[in-house]
Amino acid sequence: MIQLIQNLILGLLLGGVYALVAGGLTLIFGVMRVINIAHGAFLILAAFLTYTLWNGLGIDPLLASLVTTPVVGAIGWVTYKLVVAPIRTAPMASTVLLTFGLALIIEAALGTIWGNNSTAIRPGYADESFTVAGLFLPKAQVYGGLVAVLVLVTLGLVLTKTWLGRAIRAAAINPAGAELVGIKVAAVAALVFALGIAAAGAGGAIVGVLYPFVAGAHYQWIARLLAIVVLGGMGSLNGAILAAVMFGVAETLTAAYVSPSWATAVPYAIVFAVLLIRPQGLLGTRMREDAVPA
């Protein structure tokens, strides 16, 4: 029983990290109807930046998220203005192809700057654990999960308690109506893209501590994140958080009780099973095929 509780806690912590990164991806889709295939590449970019701050300057990798989050967010804002904005209202397939090409460019840049060897961030607490009532909880996962929850709560407060949050929700629900009441939807879209990428920046700092990574690791991450977003319901932030927690728990329990080699397969089987019953995802709604952003 203690082992089960321990694995459930670890799964929840992992789910919190997934929720942070997937939340940024679903936020971008919810407002802009853009499927950002480059999201995983920005995540790995943040991991490499974190590695540089940790290895070169000795900054704790999780504290480094205070730097990587705004830096990667600013890169996201510039990327949106230069690359994404011109085709924001184009068919969704066009944005998929564009952001996939962007992911390849980022991968090439990462490989050129940092090389293509496996990289790991190993702070002093990487091999240490907390012992609580017979539970052994790795410090890296506990700290990473807490940072993820903190950033998610902050993002939630921005979306629900600020004018910017109200503008974002208005732009997502009714872009034309938002324009009529003075909200500049194009400017909001740029901020949303930057916020979504900033979430990937915070997540990259955590992921870099928990997993080794290479420039091409973004493929496995974007596959996982897209599965979480689809399972939760396209555009639903609460759905993405719920799906991310399910993913984290499913991966952890599968690795512990079945086999580590099945840990990545079982969550996708859950996605397939849920979508067969509810095609719009856990908390999603059916979308009109002819709906396009203003």
VENZIDA-V737918 format. One record per residue. RES is the residue in one small letter. SS is DSSP state (H for helix, E for strand, C for the rest). PHI is phi in radians with two decimals (* if undefined). D_CENTER is the distance of its C-alpha to the mean C-alpha in Angstrom with 1 decimal. Layout:
BEGIN
RES;SS;PHI;D_CENTER  RES;SS;PHI;D_CENTER
END
This chain:
BEGIN
m;C;*;31.5  i;H;-1.08;30.3  q;H;-1.09;28.4  l;H;-1.13;26.7  i;H;-1.08;25.8  q;H;-1.06;24.4  n;H;-1.16;22.2  l;H;-1.14;21.0  i;H;-1.11;20.1  l;H;-1.11;18.2  g;H;-1.14;16.4  l;H;-1.16;15.5  l;H;-1.12;14.3  l;H;-1.12;12.1  g;H;-1.07;10.8  g;H;-1.10;10.0  v;H;-1.15;7.8  y;H;-1.05;6.0  a;H;-1.11;6.3  l;H;-1.04;5.1  v;H;-1.28;1.4  a;H;-1.17;3.3  g;H;-1.07;5.5  g;H;-1.12;5.2  l;H;-1.16;5.8  t;H;-1.27;8.3  l;H;-1.11;9.8  i;H;-1.09;10.7  f;H;-1.18;12.2  g;H;-1.06;13.9  v;H;-1.60;15.8  m;H;-1.88;16.3  r;C;0.99;16.3  v;C;-1.97;14.6  i;C;-1.57;12.6  n;C;-1.51;10.8  i;C;-1.16;11.4  a;C;-1.44;11.1  h;H;-1.03;7.3  g;H;-1.13;7.6  a;H;-1.17;10.8  f;H;-1.13;9.6  l;H;-1.05;7.6  i;H;-1.21;11.0  l;H;-1.01;12.9  a;H;-1.09;11.7  a;H;-1.10;12.7  f;H;-1.19;16.0  l;H;-1.08;16.6  t;H;-1.09;16.2  y;H;-1.04;18.6  t;H;-1.14;21.0  l;H;-1.13;21.1  w;H;-1.29;21.7  n;H;-1.30;24.1  g;H;-1.57;25.9  l;H;-2.00;26.1  g;C;1.34;25.7  i;C;-1.36;22.9  d;C;-0.96;21.1  p;C;-1.07;17.6  l;C;-1.32;16.0  l;C;-1.17;18.3  a;C;-1.11;17.3  s;H;-1.09;14.0  l;H;-1.14;16.5  v;H;-1.68;17.2  t;H;-1.15;14.2  t;H;-1.09;12.2  p;H;-1.20;15.1  v;H;-1.14;16.0  v;H;-1.19;12.8  g;H;-1.07;12.7  a;H;-1.13;16.4  i;H;-1.09;15.9  g;H;-1.10;13.5  w;H;-1.09;16.4  v;H;-1.11;19.0  t;H;-1.05;17.3  y;H;-1.07;17.2  k;H;-1.06;20.8  l;H;-1.50;22.1  v;H;-2.03;20.4  v;H;-1.49;18.6  a;H;-0.93;20.9  p;H;-1.07;24.0  i;H;-2.11;22.7  r;C;-1.01;20.5  t;C;-1.66;23.2  a;C;-1.29;23.9  p;C;-0.94;23.4  m;H;-1.00;19.9  a;H;-1.07;21.0  s;H;-1.16;21.7  t;H;-1.22;18.3  v;H;-1.11;16.9  l;H;-1.12;19.6  l;H;-1.09;19.0  t;H;-1.24;15.3  f;H;-1.15;16.2  g;H;-1.08;19.0  l;H;-1.10;16.9  a;H;-1.08;14.7  l;H;-1.15;18.1  i;H;-1.13;19.4  i;H;-1.10;16.7  e;H;-1.05;17.3  a;H;-1.11;21.0  a;H;-1.13;20.7  l;H;-1.11;18.9  g;H;-1.12;21.5  t;H;-1.21;24.3  i;H;-1.39;23.4  w;H;-1.88;22.3  g;C;1.51;23.8  n;C;-1.95;22.7  n;C;-1.49;23.5  s;C;-1.11;21.3  t;E;-2.09;20.1  a;C;-2.41;19.5  i;C;-1.90;19.2  r;C;-2.18;21.7  p;C;-1.17;22.6  g;C;-1.04;25.7  y;C;-1.61;24.1  a;C;-1.07;22.2  d;C;-1.88;25.1  e;C;-1.84;26.1  s;E;-2.37;25.7  f;E;-1.54;26.6  t;E;-2.01;29.4  v;E;-2.32;29.6  a;C;0.89;32.2  g;C;1.49;32.0  l;E;-1.64;28.3  f;E;-1.96;26.8  l;E;-2.03;23.3  p;E;-0.98;21.9  k;H;-1.07;21.5  a;H;-1.07;18.4  q;H;-1.23;16.5  v;H;-1.13;18.0  y;H;-1.08;17.3  g;H;-1.09;13.7  g;H;-1.13;13.3  l;H;-1.17;15.3  v;H;-1.09;13.5  a;H;-1.06;10.2  v;H;-1.11;12.5  l;H;-1.06;14.3  v;H;-1.17;11.6  l;H;-1.09;10.6  v;H;-1.09;14.3  t;H;-1.08;14.9  l;H;-1.09;12.5  g;H;-1.10;14.4  l;H;-1.15;17.6  v;H;-1.09;17.1  l;H;-1.29;16.5  t;H;-1.88;19.5  k;H;-2.05;21.9  t;C;-2.11;22.1  w;H;-1.07;23.7  l;H;-1.03;20.6  g;H;-1.08;18.8  r;H;-1.13;21.8  a;H;-1.14;21.9  i;H;-1.11;18.3  r;H;-1.15;19.2  a;H;-1.16;22.5  a;H;-1.15;21.2  a;H;-1.30;18.9  i;H;-1.39;21.9  n;C;-2.58;24.8  p;H;-1.00;24.4  a;H;-1.12;28.2  g;H;-1.12;29.0  a;H;-1.10;26.7  e;H;-1.08;28.6  l;H;-1.13;31.9  v;C;-1.71;31.2  g;C;1.67;30.4  i;C;-1.49;26.6  k;C;-1.45;25.7  v;H;-1.07;23.0  a;H;-1.09;22.6  a;H;-1.18;22.0  v;H;-1.09;19.6  a;H;-1.06;17.6  a;H;-1.10;17.5  l;H;-1.16;16.3  v;H;-1.12;13.6  f;H;-1.07;12.3  a;H;-1.11;12.7  l;H;-1.09;11.0  g;H;-1.09;7.8  i;H;-1.22;8.2  a;H;-1.06;9.4  a;H;-1.05;6.3  a;H;-1.13;5.1  g;H;-1.12;8.7  a;H;-1.15;8.9  g;H;-1.12;6.5  g;H;-1.10;8.7  a;H;-1.10;11.7  i;H;-1.26;11.1  v;H;-1.04;10.3  g;H;-1.08;13.4  v;H;-1.38;15.5  l;H;-1.49;14.7  y;C;-2.38;15.0  p;C;-1.21;17.2  f;E;-2.58;15.7  v;C;-2.32;17.5  a;H;-1.04;16.9  g;H;-1.52;16.6  a;H;-1.20;14.0  h;H;-1.12;11.4  y;H;-1.07;13.2  q;H;-1.17;12.5  w;H;-1.30;8.8  i;H;-1.20;8.7  a;H;-1.11;11.2  r;H;-1.13;9.5  l;H;-1.18;6.4  l;H;-1.11;9.4  a;H;-1.09;11.4  i;H;-1.14;9.4  v;H;-1.10;9.4  v;H;-1.17;13.0  l;H;-1.09;14.1  g;H;-1.26;13.1  g;C;2.02;14.7  m;C;-0.98;13.7  g;C;1.55;13.1  s;C;-1.69;13.4  l;H;-1.17;11.1  n;H;-1.10;13.3  g;H;-1.12;13.2  a;H;-1.12;9.5  i;H;-1.13;10.1  l;H;-1.06;13.3  a;H;-1.13;12.1  a;H;-1.11;9.5  v;H;-1.11;12.6  m;H;-1.05;14.8  f;H;-1.07;12.9  g;H;-1.06;13.1  v;H;-1.17;16.7  a;H;-1.10;17.7  e;H;-1.10;16.7  t;H;-1.15;18.5  l;H;-1.18;21.5  t;H;-1.13;21.9  a;H;-1.09;21.9  a;H;-1.39;24.4  y;H;-1.97;26.7  v;C;-2.01;26.6  s;C;-2.95;25.5  p;H;-1.01;22.7  s;H;-1.19;23.1  w;H;-1.69;22.3  a;H;-1.08;19.1  t;H;-1.54;16.8  a;H;-1.48;19.3  v;H;-1.07;19.9  p;H;-1.01;16.5  y;H;-1.20;17.0  a;H;-1.11;20.5  i;H;-1.12;19.4  v;H;-1.02;17.3  f;H;-1.03;20.6  a;H;-1.12;22.7  v;H;-1.15;21.0  l;H;-1.20;20.8  l;H;-1.13;24.5  i;H;-1.55;25.4  r;C;-2.35;23.0  p;C;-1.02;21.8  q;C;-1.45;19.9  g;C;1.58;17.6  l;C;-1.08;17.9  l;C;-2.13;17.8  g;C;-1.54;17.8  t;C;-2.13;21.0  r;C;-1.15;22.8  m;C;-1.76;22.4  r;C;-1.28;25.4  e;C;-1.19;25.5  d;C;-1.64;27.3  a;C;-1.32;25.0  v;C;-2.32;23.9  p;C;-1.22;22.5  a;C;-1.32;25.3
END
